Amino acid sequence: MYMIKSLLSTCLLFLVVNSGAQIYINPGVDTTFKQVKVALEFYNNYMADFKNKTIPDMKKYWPKNELQSRKVPDQSIYMFDDYPLYSQGYIPTIIYIRPTDKYVQIKTQLSSVDSLKHIMTMDVFNYYVAFDKHYHPYFINPLTANLAKWPTRKLRNVTFYYPPHYQFNREKAGKLIKQIVSLESVWGLQAINIRYYLTTDNDELYKLVGFDYALLMGNKLKPSGKSDGIDNQVFCSGWGEDYFHEVVHLYLNHLFPKSPLQEGLAVFYGGSMGHNIEWHLKRVNQYLIDHPKVDLTDIDNFWYKDPYTNPGSAIEGMICNMAYQKGGLSGLKRLMEYTSFNDIFINEFGITRTQINSFLRKAISDEARR
């Protein structure tokens, strides 16, 4: 009993560095070893450097071989959003530390607390801190370590990485390459070298980059993906070698950085979650029939829970399709130059704000009947 009380009194602490950043230490975590103390200070400094949606100077924390391979070696940063995960105000708690001869493993839980003081776990992830011959700490990349066991296959400009248990499908990979060649030709773009990581399910994908748990893990299996436009990478689960949607993001997002229709453009060309845009619009249309009071005026805030469809991106894809049908590629490019939905509806479709809801409902209904 005394030992438990001692742990509670000494371990319910938090690390504090000059920046004022805090990382809480869970009871039971032993921080007395010198190796652990140095690793924790290094780790806490790294977390403290995530300020105002910016990332730290990676040269201070990651070895040269990782920096030569990727501009941002830390693959956990952008797995959920387009700005750094650790800048989003979640509460970090270290729940596990394991020192070994090669590194110190640090397992952290990011949480949030609602108004009723319920703890909501956002994710649990791992960092590995190693030391050079001068006892200077640096991070080991879980992605690099895990990929050492994975086979690779390269077709044209895409290098595919897949688990050892997976049977590579060259036919599907060839389909992706044909779509890429067509996109490059239509848009007049040069080929870019892409790293394409594919897994059979989402859990496997997140474990690849160092997560034990993430919000998108579990649940019913369905295709999903994430693109990394900084290092031209695609993370794909459940759809194999031809998840073109995420590749479209790599090619076209940087052309229209302020467009509210980036996701819609990817849906227009590559569908979403394993289905084409028509399939998704049928589901959205049925939802709107069942919920006649739903207002689509603020389309960028329209969302409801559907395990198979992202309703907002489906409608955005439809808007891209309407612009293409009306003005071809030049019309689509013009559409993507706008920075607000209001300007899009007024200038491209002659629709005032009060008409947006009825306009979109009719367009969705028409598409669903095709």
MARSENU-600916 format. One record per residue (C-alpha): chain; x, y, z. Coordinates in nm, 3 decimals. Each point is the difference from the previous one (the first is absolute). Layout:
<miba 'A' <X Y Z>>
...
//
This chain:
<miba 'A' <0.000 0.000 0.000>>
<miba 'A' <0.283 0.240 0.085>>
<miba 'A' <0.160 -0.060 -0.340>>
<miba 'A' <-0.329 0.078 -0.178>>
<miba 'A' <-0.042 0.322 0.199>>
<miba 'A' <0.358 0.094 -0.078>>
<miba 'A' <-0.057 -0.055 -0.371>>
<miba 'A' <-0.315 0.211 0.006>>
<miba 'A' <0.177 0.284 0.175>>
<miba 'A' <0.310 -0.002 -0.219>>
<miba 'A' <-0.145 -0.092 -0.338>>
<miba 'A' <-0.302 0.227 -0.020>>
<miba 'A' <0.237 0.261 -0.133>>
<miba 'A' <0.059 0.182 -0.322>>
<miba 'A' <0.309 0.099 -0.188>>
<miba 'A' <0.060 0.374 -0.028>>
<miba 'A' <0.256 0.163 -0.225>>
<miba 'A' <0.077 0.365 -0.057>>
<miba 'A' <-0.279 0.029 -0.255>>
<miba 'A' <-0.256 -0.089 0.265>>
<miba 'A' <-0.117 -0.310 -0.185>>
<miba 'A' <-0.141 -0.278 0.216>>
<miba 'A' <-0.007 -0.373 -0.051>>
<miba 'A' <-0.157 -0.197 0.283>>
<miba 'A' <0.153 -0.322 0.130>>
<miba 'A' <-0.238 -0.283 0.085>>
<miba 'A' <0.036 -0.188 0.333>>
<miba 'A' <0.225 -0.302 -0.029>>
<miba 'A' <0.242 0.155 -0.251>>
<miba 'A' <0.354 -0.013 0.135>>
<miba 'A' <0.199 0.312 -0.091>>
<miba 'A' <0.297 -0.048 0.233>>
<miba 'A' <0.252 -0.137 -0.253>>
<miba 'A' <0.237 0.253 -0.156>>
<miba 'A' <-0.068 -0.141 -0.348>>
<miba 'A' <-0.373 0.056 0.050>>
<miba 'A' <0.044 0.351 0.139>>
<miba 'A' <0.206 0.108 -0.301>>
<miba 'A' <-0.248 -0.158 -0.242>>
<miba 'A' <-0.294 0.169 0.173>>
<miba 'A' <0.160 0.344 -0.010>>
<miba 'A' <0.076 -0.048 -0.369>>
<miba 'A' <-0.355 -0.119 -0.071>>
<miba 'A' <-0.159 0.282 0.198>>
<miba 'A' <0.206 0.261 -0.183>>
<miba 'A' <-0.122 -0.146 -0.328>>
<miba 'A' <-0.365 0.019 0.105>>
<miba 'A' <0.048 0.354 0.130>>
<miba 'A' <0.128 0.108 -0.342>>
<miba 'A' <-0.343 -0.058 -0.160>>
<miba 'A' <-0.129 0.356 0.010>>
<miba 'A' <-0.275 0.180 -0.191>>
<miba 'A' <-0.059 -0.290 -0.239>>
<miba 'A' <0.367 -0.009 -0.101>>
<miba 'A' <0.247 -0.285 0.034>>
<miba 'A' <0.341 -0.003 0.172>>
<miba 'A' <0.337 0.026 -0.168>>
<miba 'A' <0.032 -0.367 -0.089>>
<miba 'A' <0.381 0.021 -0.015>>
<miba 'A' <0.005 0.035 0.380>>
<miba 'A' <-0.175 -0.332 0.054>>
<miba 'A' <0.038 -0.235 -0.297>>
<miba 'A' <0.314 -0.159 -0.149>>
<miba 'A' <0.136 0.092 -0.342>>
<miba 'A' <-0.111 -0.320 -0.171>>
<miba 'A' <-0.363 0.071 0.093>>
<miba 'A' <0.023 0.363 -0.111>>
<miba 'A' <0.147 -0.108 -0.333>>
<miba 'A' <-0.291 -0.239 -0.053>>
<miba 'A' <-0.284 0.232 0.107>>
<miba 'A' <-0.042 0.369 0.072>>
<miba 'A' <-0.222 -0.095 0.294>>
<miba 'A' <0.120 -0.332 0.147>>
<miba 'A' <-0.270 -0.007 0.269>>
<miba 'A' <-0.290 -0.172 -0.176>>
<miba 'A' <-0.238 0.039 0.295>>
<miba 'A' <-0.024 0.378 -0.040>>
<miba 'A' <-0.240 0.021 -0.295>>
<miba 'A' <-0.184 -0.333 0.022>>
<miba 'A' <-0.324 0.170 0.109>>
<miba 'A' <0.005 0.350 -0.136>>
<miba 'A' <0.190 0.248 -0.215>>
<miba 'A' <0.159 0.166 0.299>>
<miba 'A' <0.210 -0.162 0.275>>
<miba 'A' <-0.176 -0.242 0.231>>
<miba 'A' <0.190 0.126 0.306>>
<miba 'A' <-0.111 0.360 -0.054>>
<miba 'A' <-0.368 -0.077 0.051>>
<miba 'A' <-0.024 0.046 0.376>>
<miba 'A' <-0.035 -0.362 0.110>>
<miba 'A' <0.135 -0.109 0.340>>
<miba 'A' <0.314 -0.217 -0.034>>
<miba 'A' <0.064 -0.266 0.266>>
<miba 'A' <0.296 -0.239 -0.007>>
<miba 'A' <-0.142 -0.338 0.097>>
<miba 'A' <0.299 -0.226 -0.065>>
<miba 'A' <0.379 0.022 -0.018>>
<miba 'A' <0.230 -0.291 -0.080>>
<miba 'A' <0.379 0.054 -0.009>>
<miba 'A' <0.198 -0.257 -0.200>>
<miba 'A' <0.359 -0.033 -0.118>>
<miba 'A' <-0.093 0.164 -0.333>>
<miba 'A' <-0.260 0.264 0.087>>
<miba 'A' <-0.257 0.133 0.245>>
<miba 'A' <-0.357 -0.068 -0.107>>
<miba 'A' <-0.250 0.269 0.104>>
<miba 'A' <-0.371 -0.067 -0.034>>
<miba 'A' <-0.229 0.304 0.023>>
<miba 'A' <-0.375 0.038 0.017>>
<miba 'A' <-0.163 0.314 -0.140>>
<miba 'A' <-0.332 0.076 0.165>>
<miba 'A' <-0.272 0.258 0.029>>
<miba 'A' <-0.255 0.059 0.277>>
<miba 'A' <-0.361 0.097 -0.065>>
<miba 'A' <-0.226 0.221 0.213>>
<miba 'A' <-0.100 -0.299 0.216>>
<miba 'A' <0.367 -0.085 0.062>>
<miba 'A' <-0.014 -0.310 -0.215>>
<miba 'A' <0.342 -0.089 -0.137>>
<miba 'A' <0.005 -0.044 -0.378>>
<miba 'A' <0.305 -0.184 -0.131>>
<miba 'A' <0.111 0.138 -0.335>>
<miba 'A' <0.294 -0.230 -0.058>>
<miba 'A' <0.292 -0.191 0.152>>
<miba 'A' <0.333 0.021 -0.183>>
<miba 'A' <0.364 -0.101 0.042>>
<miba 'A' <0.330 0.183 -0.028>>
<miba 'A' <0.341 -0.167 0.018>>
<miba 'A' <0.294 0.203 0.129>>
<miba 'A' <0.349 -0.133 -0.075>>
<miba 'A' <0.345 0.144 0.082>>
<miba 'A' <0.308 0.056 -0.213>>
<miba 'A' <0.358 -0.064 0.116>>
<miba 'A' <0.005 0.342 0.169>>
<miba 'A' <-0.321 -0.085 0.187>>
<miba 'A' <-0.199 0.248 -0.205>>
<miba 'A' <-0.362 -0.116 -0.038>>
<miba 'A' <-0.184 -0.038 -0.332>>
<miba 'A' <-0.323 -0.159 -0.119>>
<miba 'A' <-0.034 -0.335 -0.173>>
<miba 'A' <-0.278 0.004 -0.259>>
<miba 'A' <-0.256 -0.283 0.055>>
<miba 'A' <-0.093 0.017 -0.369>>
<miba 'A' <0.358 -0.062 -0.111>>
<miba 'A' <0.043 -0.286 0.246>>
<miba 'A' <-0.328 -0.167 -0.098>>
<miba 'A' <0.056 0.041 -0.374>>
<miba 'A' <0.328 -0.192 0.025>>
<miba 'A' <-0.210 -0.317 0.003>>
<miba 'A' <-0.236 0.103 -0.282>>
<miba 'A' <0.042 -0.094 -0.369>>
<miba 'A' <-0.003 0.277 -0.261>>
<miba 'A' <-0.096 0.019 -0.365>>
<miba 'A' <0.057 0.296 -0.234>>
<miba 'A' <-0.208 0.079 -0.307>>
<miba 'A' <0.090 0.316 -0.190>>
<miba 'A' <0.002 0.279 0.260>>
<miba 'A' <-0.170 -0.186 0.287>>
<miba 'A' <0.180 -0.217 0.255>>
<miba 'A' <-0.245 -0.230 0.177>>
<miba 'A' <0.065 -0.124 0.355>>
<miba 'A' <-0.215 -0.283 0.131>>
<miba 'A' <-0.004 -0.245 0.296>>
<miba 'A' <0.178 -0.335 -0.029>>
<miba 'A' <-0.333 -0.187 0.013>>
<miba 'A' <-0.145 0.203 -0.289>>
<miba 'A' <-0.016 -0.126 -0.360>>
<miba 'A' <0.092 0.288 -0.228>>
<miba 'A' <-0.255 0.061 -0.278>>
<miba 'A' <0.188 0.124 -0.306>>
<miba 'A' <-0.322 0.045 -0.198>>
<miba 'A' <-0.141 0.247 0.252>>
<miba 'A' <0.337 0.177 0.019>>
<miba 'A' <0.000 0.031 -0.379>>
<miba 'A' <-0.348 0.153 0.015>>
<miba 'A' <0.131 0.266 0.238>>
<miba 'A' <0.292 0.078 -0.232>>
<miba 'A' <-0.238 0.044 -0.297>>
<miba 'A' <-0.209 0.245 0.202>>
<miba 'A' <0.311 0.193 0.100>>
<miba 'A' <0.124 0.021 -0.359>>
<miba 'A' <-0.340 0.127 -0.111>>
<miba 'A' <-0.011 0.264 0.276>>
<miba 'A' <0.351 0.121 -0.086>>
<miba 'A' <-0.092 0.024 -0.367>>
<miba 'A' <-0.329 0.186 0.052>>
<miba 'A' <0.145 0.248 0.248>>
<miba 'A' <0.341 0.034 -0.166>>
<miba 'A' <0.189 -0.115 0.309>>
<miba 'A' <0.333 -0.173 0.051>>
<miba 'A' <0.017 -0.337 0.172>>
<miba 'A' <0.080 0.005 0.371>>
<miba 'A' <0.160 -0.283 0.194>>
<miba 'A' <-0.255 -0.146 0.242>>
<miba 'A' <0.038 -0.237 0.294>>
<miba 'A' <-0.319 -0.200 0.037>>
<miba 'A' <-0.054 -0.195 0.324>>
<miba 'A' <-0.290 -0.245 -0.009>>
<miba 'A' <-0.150 -0.218 0.269>>
<miba 'A' <-0.300 -0.226 0.028>>
<miba 'A' <-0.165 0.206 0.275>>
<miba 'A' <0.027 0.330 0.185>>
<miba 'A' <0.140 -0.153 0.320>>
<miba 'A' <0.298 -0.136 -0.189>>
<miba 'A' <0.057 0.337 -0.165>>
<miba 'A' <0.017 0.194 0.327>>
<miba 'A' <0.220 -0.261 0.167>>
<miba 'A' <0.240 0.040 -0.293>>
<miba 'A' <0.074 0.361 0.099>>
<miba 'A' <0.015 -0.062 0.375>>
<miba 'A' <-0.355 0.021 0.138>>
<miba 'A' <-0.140 -0.253 0.247>>
<miba 'A' <-0.339 0.168 -0.025>>
<miba 'A' <-0.156 0.274 -0.212>>
<miba 'A' <-0.354 0.130 -0.033>>
<miba 'A' <-0.039 -0.155 -0.343>>
<miba 'A' <0.109 -0.346 0.108>>
<miba 'A' <-0.250 -0.277 0.062>>
<miba 'A' <-0.361 0.021 -0.122>>
<miba 'A' <-0.126 -0.167 -0.318>>
<miba 'A' <0.268 -0.045 -0.263>>
<miba 'A' <-0.023 0.236 -0.295>>
<miba 'A' <0.248 0.156 -0.243>>
<miba 'A' <0.174 0.313 0.119>>
<miba 'A' <0.310 0.199 -0.080>>
<miba 'A' <0.215 0.301 0.075>>
<miba 'A' <0.234 0.200 -0.221>>
<miba 'A' <0.318 0.177 0.102>>
<miba 'A' <0.070 0.284 -0.240>>
<miba 'A' <0.322 0.101 0.174>>
<miba 'A' <0.185 -0.323 -0.078>>
<miba 'A' <-0.231 -0.134 -0.276>>
<miba 'A' <-0.123 -0.303 0.191>>
<miba 'A' <-0.329 -0.190 -0.002>>
<miba 'A' <-0.128 -0.207 0.292>>
<miba 'A' <-0.279 -0.232 -0.108>>
<miba 'A' <-0.195 -0.274 0.176>>
<miba 'A' <-0.258 -0.242 -0.129>>
<miba 'A' <0.013 0.089 -0.371>>
<miba 'A' <0.330 -0.133 -0.121>>
<miba 'A' <0.215 0.148 -0.274>>
<miba 'A' <-0.235 0.242 -0.179>>
<miba 'A' <-0.125 0.253 0.255>>
<miba 'A' <0.018 0.280 -0.255>>
<miba 'A' <-0.183 0.251 0.223>>
<miba 'A' <0.306 0.059 0.219>>
<miba 'A' <0.234 0.022 -0.297>>
<miba 'A' <-0.218 0.277 -0.146>>
<miba 'A' <0.066 0.200 0.317>>
<miba 'A' <0.376 -0.029 -0.055>>
<miba 'A' <-0.024 0.129 -0.356>>
<miba 'A' <-0.265 0.272 0.029>>
<miba 'A' <-0.025 0.133 0.357>>
<miba 'A' <0.305 0.225 -0.033>>
<miba 'A' <-0.150 0.163 -0.313>>
<miba 'A' <-0.298 0.126 0.201>>
<miba 'A' <0.117 0.039 0.360>>
<miba 'A' <-0.291 0.221 0.110>>
<miba 'A' <-0.284 -0.178 -0.176>>
<miba 'A' <-0.281 -0.142 0.218>>
<miba 'A' <-0.044 -0.271 -0.263>>
<miba 'A' <0.329 -0.190 0.027>>
<miba 'A' <-0.180 -0.305 0.136>>
<miba 'A' <-0.274 0.034 -0.259>>
<miba 'A' <0.253 0.002 -0.284>>
<miba 'A' <0.151 -0.325 0.130>>
<miba 'A' <-0.348 -0.155 0.024>>
<miba 'A' <-0.081 0.118 -0.354>>
<miba 'A' <0.303 -0.181 -0.141>>
<miba 'A' <0.047 -0.287 0.243>>
<miba 'A' <-0.323 -0.062 0.188>>
<miba 'A' <0.019 -0.064 0.374>>
<miba 'A' <0.014 -0.296 0.237>>
<miba 'A' <-0.010 -0.247 -0.286>>
<miba 'A' <-0.303 0.143 -0.186>>
<miba 'A' <-0.054 0.256 -0.276>>
<miba 'A' <-0.172 0.332 0.051>>
<miba 'A' <-0.338 -0.121 -0.135>>
<miba 'A' <-0.014 -0.273 0.264>>
<miba 'A' <0.062 0.251 0.280>>
<miba 'A' <-0.253 0.252 -0.130>>
<miba 'A' <-0.274 -0.264 0.009>>
<miba 'A' <0.068 -0.048 0.370>>
<miba 'A' <0.007 0.374 0.065>>
<miba 'A' <-0.324 0.045 -0.192>>
<miba 'A' <-0.175 -0.267 0.208>>
<miba 'A' <0.117 0.173 0.317>>
<miba 'A' <-0.140 0.332 -0.122>>
<miba 'A' <-0.332 -0.164 -0.086>>
<miba 'A' <-0.015 -0.143 0.351>>
<miba 'A' <0.099 0.336 0.154>>
<miba 'A' <-0.191 0.270 -0.192>>
<miba 'A' <0.086 0.273 0.252>>
<miba 'A' <0.377 -0.032 -0.051>>
<miba 'A' <0.137 0.326 -0.143>>
<miba 'A' <0.293 -0.016 -0.244>>
<miba 'A' <0.061 0.375 -0.011>>
<miba 'A' <0.327 -0.029 0.195>>
<miba 'A' <0.132 -0.292 -0.199>>
<miba 'A' <0.346 0.007 0.159>>
<miba 'A' <-0.164 -0.081 0.336>>
<miba 'A' <-0.235 -0.271 -0.129>>
<miba 'A' <0.076 -0.338 0.153>>
<miba 'A' <-0.175 -0.302 0.144>>
<miba 'A' <0.130 -0.337 0.113>>
<miba 'A' <0.007 -0.255 -0.280>>
<miba 'A' <0.245 -0.293 0.007>>
<miba 'A' <0.024 -0.012 -0.380>>
<miba 'A' <-0.028 0.360 -0.118>>
<miba 'A' <0.150 0.339 0.075>>
<miba 'A' <-0.307 0.206 -0.097>>
<miba 'A' <0.177 0.334 -0.029>>
<miba 'A' <0.273 -0.127 -0.232>>
<miba 'A' <-0.260 -0.180 -0.214>>
<miba 'A' <-0.184 0.329 -0.056>>
<miba 'A' <0.329 0.179 -0.066>>
<miba 'A' <0.081 -0.263 -0.262>>
<miba 'A' <-0.339 0.061 -0.160>>
<miba 'A' <0.072 0.374 -0.019>>
<miba 'A' <0.330 -0.076 -0.176>>
<miba 'A' <-0.183 -0.226 -0.243>>
<miba 'A' <-0.258 0.270 -0.072>>
<miba 'A' <0.276 0.249 -0.077>>
<miba 'A' <0.172 -0.252 -0.227>>
<miba 'A' <-0.321 -0.082 -0.188>>
<miba 'A' <-0.061 0.370 -0.047>>
<miba 'A' <0.348 0.121 -0.096>>
<miba 'A' <0.233 -0.297 -0.040>>
<miba 'A' <0.344 0.006 0.155>>
<miba 'A' <0.026 0.380 -0.020>>
<miba 'A' <-0.329 0.029 0.188>>
<miba 'A' <0.125 -0.241 0.265>>
<miba 'A' <0.325 0.193 0.040>>
<miba 'A' <-0.191 0.327 0.032>>
<miba 'A' <-0.223 -0.156 0.266>>
<miba 'A' <0.304 -0.106 0.203>>
<miba 'A' <0.137 0.355 0.010>>
<miba 'A' <-0.282 0.120 0.227>>
<miba 'A' <0.065 0.012 0.374>>
<miba 'A' <-0.360 -0.006 0.130>>
<miba 'A' <-0.318 -0.193 -0.077>>
<miba 'A' <-0.205 0.319 -0.013>>
<miba 'A' <0.214 0.134 -0.286>>
<miba 'A' <-0.027 -0.334 -0.179>>
<miba 'A' <-0.380 -0.007 0.012>>
<miba 'A' <-0.040 0.366 -0.095>>
<miba 'A' <0.255 0.019 -0.281>>
<miba 'A' <-0.015 -0.350 -0.148>>
<miba 'A' <-0.364 -0.094 0.046>>
<miba 'A' <-0.177 0.335 0.047>>
<miba 'A' <-0.139 -0.113 0.336>>
<miba 'A' <-0.057 0.232 0.295>>
<miba 'A' <0.052 -0.123 0.355>>
<miba 'A' <-0.374 -0.048 0.061>>
<miba 'A' <-0.018 -0.232 -0.302>>
<miba 'A' <0.293 -0.230 0.085>>
<miba 'A' <-0.201 -0.257 0.195>>
<miba 'A' <-0.266 -0.056 -0.267>>
<miba 'A' <0.262 0.010 -0.279>>
<miba 'A' <0.216 -0.268 0.156>>
<miba 'A' <-0.290 -0.222 0.100>>
<miba 'A' <-0.129 0.000 -0.356>>
<miba 'A' <0.345 -0.064 -0.147>>
<miba 'A' <0.060 -0.291 0.240>>
<miba 'A' <-0.342 -0.147 -0.078>>
<miba 'A' <0.063 0.026 -0.375>>
<miba 'A' <0.339 -0.171 0.031>>
<miba 'A' <-0.145 -0.276 0.220>>
<miba 'A' <-0.258 -0.090 -0.267>>
<miba 'A' <0.258 -0.050 -0.275>>
//
